[in-house]
């Protein structure tokens, strides 16, 4: 019987050690789970912070591009307007183009400030975390605007006397008498 008691004692000690290791591992697993949750939360917050910074820098870059383009647009409009005024001495209808140019410049000027204010408001909402803008990461490098290839879809409508179609009509009418005479 002496050997059987030793076996029971050994098995009891082994069982106690196994339970102790299990409890230690369970405690460590709980600690690790809490640490993982904390690190995941910090990682998520850091990703959000970086995304907000990216969006804010892109909004600032967009605003800068708009301001630069508008700044470059004004002298061009002024120079073109002066040149058109000189042309109006020869072609009085050129004043129509000049008034059209002034109206386009005025319209652009009237919408730029509200656009820039709206960009500021959206940036403030992103800064405070109340909104998230979905800007593609290539918003700064936007593709150039393609002009329509079909002449019927022109962005700007020039006065009829400046239309390229008018030159085509003149050629057609000039060729028409010859073709009917032949």
Backbone bond lengths (Angstrom), bond angles and torsions (degrees), N, CA, C in turn:
res aa  C-N    CA-C-N  psi(-1)  N-CA   C-N-CA  omega(-1)  CA-C   N-CA-C  phi
1 X - - - 1.426 - - 1.526 113.26 -
2 X 1.300 114.62 -24.83 1.447 119.23 -177.37 1.525 110.85 -59.83
3 X 1.335 117.70 -39.22 1.457 121.88 179.67 1.517 112.55 -70.72
4 X 1.315 116.07 -29.96 1.465 119.23 -179.63 1.521 110.78 -72.59
5 X 1.335 118.11 -34.45 1.469 120.29 178.20 1.529 110.94 -67.30
6 X 1.330 115.06 -38.11 1.464 118.38 178.58 1.528 110.63 -62.77
7 X 1.309 115.61 -38.46 1.468 120.13 179.45 1.530 110.14 -64.74
8 X 1.333 117.08 -43.16 1.461 120.97 179.20 1.527 109.71 -65.42
9 X 1.337 116.18 -42.26 1.471 119.36 178.41 1.536 111.14 -63.17
10 X 1.318 115.88 -42.89 1.472 120.37 179.22 1.530 110.79 -63.35
11 X 1.308 116.12 -45.57 1.459 119.56 179.73 1.531 110.93 -64.55
12 X 1.340 116.93 -37.94 1.472 120.48 177.90 1.523 110.44 -64.48
13 X 1.329 117.12 -42.99 1.475 120.15 177.99 1.527 110.54 -64.46
14 X 1.340 116.30 -43.48 1.466 120.14 178.70 1.527 110.38 -61.10
15 X 1.320 115.96 -41.31 1.462 120.30 178.45 1.526 110.59 -63.83
16 X 1.338 117.03 -43.02 1.467 120.32 178.98 1.528 111.07 -64.47
17 X 1.345 116.98 -41.94 1.470 120.30 177.65 1.534 110.85 -63.81
18 X 1.318 117.24 -43.02 1.470 121.27 179.32 1.523 110.60 -62.55
19 X 1.338 116.35 -42.67 1.467 119.43 177.59 1.528 110.58 -65.27
20 X 1.321 116.80 -39.49 1.467 120.57 177.67 1.526 111.72 -62.57
21 X 1.343 115.92 -44.27 1.478 119.65 177.43 1.516 110.60 -64.07
22 X 1.356 116.10 -41.33 1.468 119.74 178.56 1.515 110.42 -60.47
23 X 1.330 117.32 -46.63 1.468 121.24 -179.77 1.532 110.74 -63.06
24 X 1.351 115.86 -40.62 1.470 119.62 177.90 1.524 110.51 -64.27
25 X 1.334 116.68 -43.98 1.464 120.55 178.39 1.532 111.03 -65.23
26 X 1.313 117.08 -39.48 1.461 120.22 178.64 1.529 110.12 -63.92
27 X 1.321 115.56 -40.95 1.465 119.63 178.20 1.528 110.26 -65.06
28 X 1.341 115.68 -43.77 1.464 119.89 178.52 1.527 110.67 -64.55
29 X 1.342 116.94 -39.44 1.472 120.52 178.35 1.526 110.11 -63.31
30 X 1.319 117.53 -40.34 1.463 121.25 177.91 1.528 109.95 -63.99
31 X 1.328 116.52 -44.15 1.469 121.16 178.55 1.524 110.46 -62.18
32 X 1.341 116.50 -45.76 1.465 120.38 179.56 1.525 111.24 -64.02
33 X 1.314 117.70 -39.22 1.464 121.06 178.16 1.523 110.36 -61.87
34 X 1.319 116.81 -42.07 1.468 120.64 178.03 1.526 110.52 -65.77
35 X 1.336 117.98 -41.32 1.458 121.25 178.71 1.524 110.49 -65.00
36 X 1.325 116.62 -41.61 1.476 120.40 178.72 1.526 109.85 -61.88
37 X 1.320 117.63 -44.35 1.467 121.00 179.76 1.527 110.20 -61.89
38 X 1.328 117.56 -40.90 1.465 121.50 179.28 1.527 110.75 -65.50
39 X 1.329 116.89 -44.46 1.477 120.84 179.81 1.526 110.21 -65.73
40 X 1.331 117.87 -40.70 1.475 120.77 177.83 1.520 110.56 -61.99
41 X 1.333 117.83 -41.21 1.465 121.25 179.16 1.522 110.36 -64.62
42 X 1.338 117.02 -43.13 1.463 120.20 178.74 1.524 111.16 -64.89
43 X 1.344 116.08 -40.33 1.460 120.74 178.54 1.524 110.75 -63.26
44 X 1.313 116.23 -44.68 1.461 120.83 178.68 1.525 110.80 -60.94
45 X 1.310 116.80 -44.26 1.469 121.15 179.99 1.527 110.72 -64.68
46 X 1.324 116.82 -40.37 1.466 120.44 178.74 1.528 111.10 -65.41
47 X 1.344 116.54 -40.00 1.469 119.81 177.20 1.525 110.52 -62.85
48 X 1.334 116.74 -42.72 1.469 120.23 178.40 1.523 110.81 -63.45
49 X 1.334 117.09 -42.26 1.457 121.14 -179.89 1.525 110.43 -62.49
50 X 1.334 116.15 -44.34 1.469 119.63 179.33 1.524 111.49 -65.77
51 X 1.330 117.04 -38.65 1.464 120.13 178.04 1.529 110.28 -64.55
52 X 1.348 116.70 -41.66 1.474 119.64 176.35 1.525 110.32 -60.74
53 X 1.329 117.52 -43.84 1.464 120.91 178.76 1.523 110.97 -62.04
54 X 1.338 116.52 -41.57 1.467 120.05 179.21 1.522 110.70 -62.45
55 X 1.331 115.76 -46.66 1.461 120.12 -178.87 1.533 109.81 -63.77
56 X 1.324 116.96 -43.46 1.465 120.28 -179.85 1.523 111.10 -63.11
57 X 1.323 117.58 -41.38 1.467 118.92 179.31 1.523 111.04 -67.75
58 X 1.335 116.85 -34.75 1.465 119.02 177.55 1.521 111.50 -70.35
59 X 1.324 117.41 -37.86 1.470 120.04 176.30 1.528 109.43 -62.79
60 X 1.321 116.95 -42.79 1.470 120.46 177.80 1.526 110.65 -62.93
61 X 1.333 117.10 -39.55 1.459 120.49 178.39 1.534 110.82 -65.75
62 X 1.318 116.32 -38.86 1.471 120.24 177.72 1.525 109.82 -63.61
63 X 1.334 116.05 -45.73 1.469 119.94 178.95 1.529 110.54 -60.46
64 X 1.326 116.68 -41.74 1.463 120.52 179.44 1.521 110.82 -62.80
65 X 1.342 116.35 -43.46 1.464 119.47 178.84 1.525 111.39 -63.02
66 X 1.331 116.50 -40.37 1.471 119.99 178.92 1.523 109.92 -63.38
67 X 1.322 116.86 -46.16 1.474 120.54 -179.23 1.523 110.92 -63.63
68 X 1.328 117.39 -42.13 1.467 120.39 179.09 1.523 111.00 -64.38
69 X 1.333 116.23 -44.19 1.469 119.57 -179.49 1.522 110.58 -65.28
70 X 1.338 116.40 -40.76 1.466 119.45 178.52 1.514 110.28 -65.77
71 X 1.326 116.60 -38.72 1.464 120.20 177.78 1.513 112.19 -64.85
72 X 1.314 117.20 -33.86 1.459 120.91 177.94 1.522 111.04 -78.86
73 X 1.326 117.01 -27.01 1.463 121.76 -177.29 1.527 111.49 -70.72
74 X 1.321 117.45 -41.13 1.470 121.49 -175.44 1.537 112.63 -59.05
75 X 1.326 120.29 -48.60 1.474 118.97 178.69 1.533 112.78 -64.68
76 X 1.329 116.65 -33.56 1.466 119.55 178.72 1.522 109.45 -65.94
77 X 1.321 116.79 -44.86 1.468 120.45 178.65 1.527 109.94 -61.56
78 X 1.330 116.73 -42.59 1.464 120.49 -179.99 1.533 110.34 -62.47
79 X 1.322 117.08 -46.58 1.467 120.25 179.34 1.514 112.04 -64.21
80 X 1.312 116.62 -42.11 1.460 120.49 178.94 1.522 110.82 -65.57
81 X 1.316 116.62 -39.25 1.457 120.86 178.55 1.525 111.19 -62.16
82 X 1.317 116.79 -43.84 1.482 120.54 177.89 1.530 111.15 -62.94
83 X 1.326 115.77 -42.49 1.462 119.38 179.50 1.528 110.67 -65.05
84 X 1.318 116.71 -38.11 1.466 120.16 179.26 1.529 110.23 -67.66
85 X 1.314 117.57 -37.79 1.475 120.62 177.15 1.521 110.49 -60.32
86 X 1.333 116.48 -39.35 1.463 119.54 177.38 1.526 110.02 -67.02
87 X 1.315 116.21 -38.65 1.467 119.57 179.12 1.522 110.86 -68.27
88 X 1.326 117.24 -27.54 1.466 120.85 -179.21 1.522 111.44 -65.94
89 X 1.317 117.03 -22.29 1.463 119.33 175.83 1.525 110.26 -65.70
90 X 1.318 116.93 -29.56 1.463 121.57 -179.81 1.522 110.78 -97.42
91 X 1.325 116.14 -41.77 1.463 121.56 -178.97 1.529 107.07 -121.27
92 X 1.317 118.35 97.48 1.466 120.90 -175.87 1.532 113.61 -57.96
93 X 1.323 117.01 -27.69 1.459 119.83 -179.89 1.529 112.48 -66.09
94 X 1.323 117.41 -13.83 1.466 121.51 -179.58 1.527 111.18 -63.00
95 X 1.340 115.93 -23.45 1.469 118.38 177.04 1.530 111.19 -60.91
96 X 1.350 116.89 -30.89 1.468 120.09 175.96 1.531 110.39 -61.21
97 X 1.322 116.48 -43.45 1.462 120.91 178.55 1.529 109.97 -64.00
98 X 1.311 115.93 -40.48 1.463 119.37 179.73 1.528 110.80 -63.63
99 X 1.336 117.28 -44.03 1.467 119.26 179.10 1.532 110.30 -66.34
100 X 1.327 116.85 -35.12 1.453 120.61 176.08 1.532 110.19 -63.80
101 X 1.310 116.10 -44.45 1.463 121.44 179.01 1.526 111.06 -62.07
102 X 1.309 117.26 -43.09 1.461 121.25 178.59 1.524 110.49 -64.28
103 X 1.332 117.51 -40.64 1.467 119.50 179.65 1.527 111.31 -66.22
104 X 1.323 117.35 -38.06 1.464 120.54 177.05 1.529 109.65 -64.23
105 X 1.322 116.80 -46.42 1.466 120.83 179.79 1.524 110.88 -62.32
106 X 1.324 117.37 -40.41 1.467 121.18 178.81 1.520 110.74 -65.43
107 X 1.321 116.98 -42.49 1.465 121.15 179.10 1.525 110.88 -62.84
108 X 1.318 116.64 -44.33 1.468 120.59 178.58 1.518 109.91 -62.04
109 X 1.316 116.56 -44.80 1.464 121.05 -179.50 1.533 110.95 -62.43
110 X 1.322 117.18 -37.11 1.463 120.00 -177.18 1.535 112.94 -73.04
111 X 1.319 118.44 -22.84 1.463 119.81 -179.35 1.533 113.54 -99.70
112 X 1.328 117.69 -12.64 1.460 119.52 -178.39 1.523 112.62 -67.37
113 X 1.325 118.32 -47.29 1.465 120.27 -178.67 1.527 111.82 -61.87
114 X 1.331 119.92 -47.15 1.476 118.57 176.20 1.532 112.59 -60.88
115 X 1.323 116.99 -36.69 1.458 119.98 178.22 1.527 110.68 -63.70
116 X 1.319 117.44 -45.22 1.462 121.08 179.63 1.532 111.10 -65.99
117 X 1.333 117.24 -37.48 1.473 120.41 176.54 1.524 110.76 -64.87
118 X 1.330 116.94 -40.80 1.460 120.87 178.99 1.530 110.38 -64.81
119 X 1.313 117.62 -40.41 1.463 120.50 175.94 1.526 110.52 -61.65
120 X 1.344 116.96 -40.89 1.469 120.43 177.00 1.525 111.08 -62.77
121 X 1.322 117.55 -43.08 1.460 120.83 179.90 1.529 111.54 -63.74
122 X 1.317 116.52 -41.46 1.466 119.68 178.38 1.529 110.36 -66.20
123 X 1.328 116.37 -39.01 1.468 119.64 177.92 1.530 110.60 -64.77
124 X 1.335 117.02 -39.92 1.473 120.03 177.42 1.519 111.01 -63.19
125 X 1.318 117.49 -39.84 1.472 120.98 178.48 1.525 110.53 -64.45
126 X 1.315 117.08 -38.00 1.468 120.47 177.32 1.526 109.48 -68.25
127 X 1.330 116.34 -41.95 1.471 121.30 -179.45 1.523 111.80 -58.93
128 X 1.326 116.10 -42.31 1.465 120.20 -178.26 1.523 112.44 -83.00
129 X 1.311 116.82 -7.02 1.456 120.42 178.28 1.510 113.71 84.48
130 X 1.332 118.00 9.96 1.459 121.12 179.99 1.525 113.02 -82.86
131 X 1.321 116.26 -13.59 1.466 119.50 -179.51 1.516 108.69 -150.36
132 X 1.296 114.35 154.70 1.459 120.56 174.57 1.519 107.23 -126.10
133 X 1.314 115.92 124.98 1.457 119.77 178.21 1.518 108.69 -90.71
134 X 1.296 115.61 136.56 1.456 120.37 176.46 1.516 108.83 -95.23
135 X 1.309 115.38 81.66 1.455 119.55 175.94 1.515 108.39 -97.44
136 X 1.305 116.86 132.09 1.455 116.66 173.94 1.522 108.93 -64.11
137 X 1.310 116.66 152.23 1.460 119.13 -176.97 1.518 112.03 -66.92
138 X 1.310 118.03 -10.74 1.458 120.85 179.06 1.521 111.80 -106.62
139 X 1.322 117.94 25.50 1.458 120.12 -178.60 1.513 111.47 -64.02
140 X 1.313 117.01 -30.12 1.463 119.87 179.43 1.517 109.98 -68.65
141 X 1.305 116.69 -35.61 1.455 121.70 -178.20 1.522 110.14 -101.23
142 X 1.309 116.03 54.59 1.463 120.91 -178.07 1.525 109.35 -64.57
143 X 1.326 117.09 143.58 1.458 119.22 179.26 1.529 110.18 -66.92
144 X 1.320 116.74 150.87 1.461 118.95 179.72 1.523 110.96 -64.39
145 X 1.303 115.17 151.37 1.459 120.58 179.70 1.521 108.32 -76.14
146 X 1.324 115.25 128.03 1.456 119.48 178.99 1.515 109.54 -89.12
147 X 1.308 115.68 132.09 1.451 120.14 176.34 1.519 108.63 -79.35
148 X 1.326 116.44 146.33 1.463 118.90 179.72 1.523 111.28 -62.99
149 X 1.313 115.90 143.53 1.461 120.61 -179.51 1.523 111.03 -85.59
150 X 1.306 116.48 -25.43 1.459 121.50 179.90 1.521 108.31 -82.90
151 X 1.326 117.98 127.77 1.457 121.37 -177.43 1.516 112.44 -65.74
152 X 1.326 118.46 -18.10 1.465 120.77 178.62 1.522 112.23 -77.29
153 X 1.338 117.05 -12.60 1.460 120.64 -177.50 1.522 111.62 -107.87
154 X 1.285 118.98 29.51 1.457 121.35 -177.91 1.512 110.72 -61.59
155 X 1.326 115.15 144.89 1.454 120.00 178.78 1.519 111.27 -71.63
156 X 1.316 116.01 -41.32 1.464 120.46 -179.72 1.520 108.76 -111.83
157 X 1.285 116.38 137.50 1.462 121.05 177.29 1.524 107.45 -103.49
158 X 1.290 115.29 113.56 1.453 119.78 178.69 1.517 109.41 -85.87
159 X 1.320 116.12 159.55 1.473 118.56 177.50 1.531 110.40 -56.40
160 X 1.311 115.51 152.55 1.462 121.01 -173.83 1.527 112.26 -58.56
161 X 1.325 116.99 -35.14 1.454 118.52 -177.47 1.527 112.79 -69.77
162 X 1.367 117.21 -13.59 1.463 120.69 177.12 1.526 112.48 -100.37
163 X 1.296 116.95 -3.34 1.457 121.00 -174.81 1.522 111.63 -65.18
164 X 1.324 115.97 139.17 1.466 120.54 175.65 1.517 109.99 -68.75
165 X 1.324 115.86 -28.08 1.459 119.85 179.20 1.529 110.45 -62.95
166 X 1.324 117.25 -29.11 1.464 121.36 179.70 1.525 110.34 -63.72
167 X 1.368 115.61 -39.74 1.467 118.97 178.16 1.519 110.01 -63.30
168 X 1.302 117.04 -39.02 1.466 121.55 178.27 1.519 109.95 -65.12
169 X 1.346 116.08 -41.22 1.472 120.20 178.51 1.524 110.24 -62.79
170 X 1.347 117.41 -41.02 1.472 120.63 179.45 1.523 110.38 -62.34
171 X 1.336 116.26 -42.27 1.462 119.33 179.63 1.517 110.31 -64.59
172 X 1.336 115.98 -42.32 1.464 119.88 -179.94 1.530 111.07 -62.98
173 X 1.348 116.85 -43.00 1.464 119.31 -179.56 1.525 110.33 -70.46
174 X 1.327 117.15 -31.80 1.454 119.46 178.49 1.512 109.86 -70.42
175 X 1.329 117.89 -34.95 1.453 120.35 179.43 1.521 112.69 -81.29
176 X 1.322 117.34 -23.75 1.463 121.55 -177.65 1.514 112.68 -60.65
177 X 1.361 119.53 -47.36 1.469 117.80 -179.54 1.523 111.86 -60.33
178 X 1.312 116.93 -36.39 1.466 118.64 -179.98 1.530 110.34 -67.26
179 X 1.322 115.97 -40.87 1.443 117.75 -176.98 1.529 111.53 -70.37
180 X 1.353 118.12 -31.87 1.460 119.86 177.92 1.519 110.64 -76.13
181 X 1.345 115.66 -30.89 1.447 118.60 -179.77 1.509 110.46 -73.10
182 X 1.296 116.46 -29.31 1.472 119.32 -177.19 1.455 109.34 -78.17
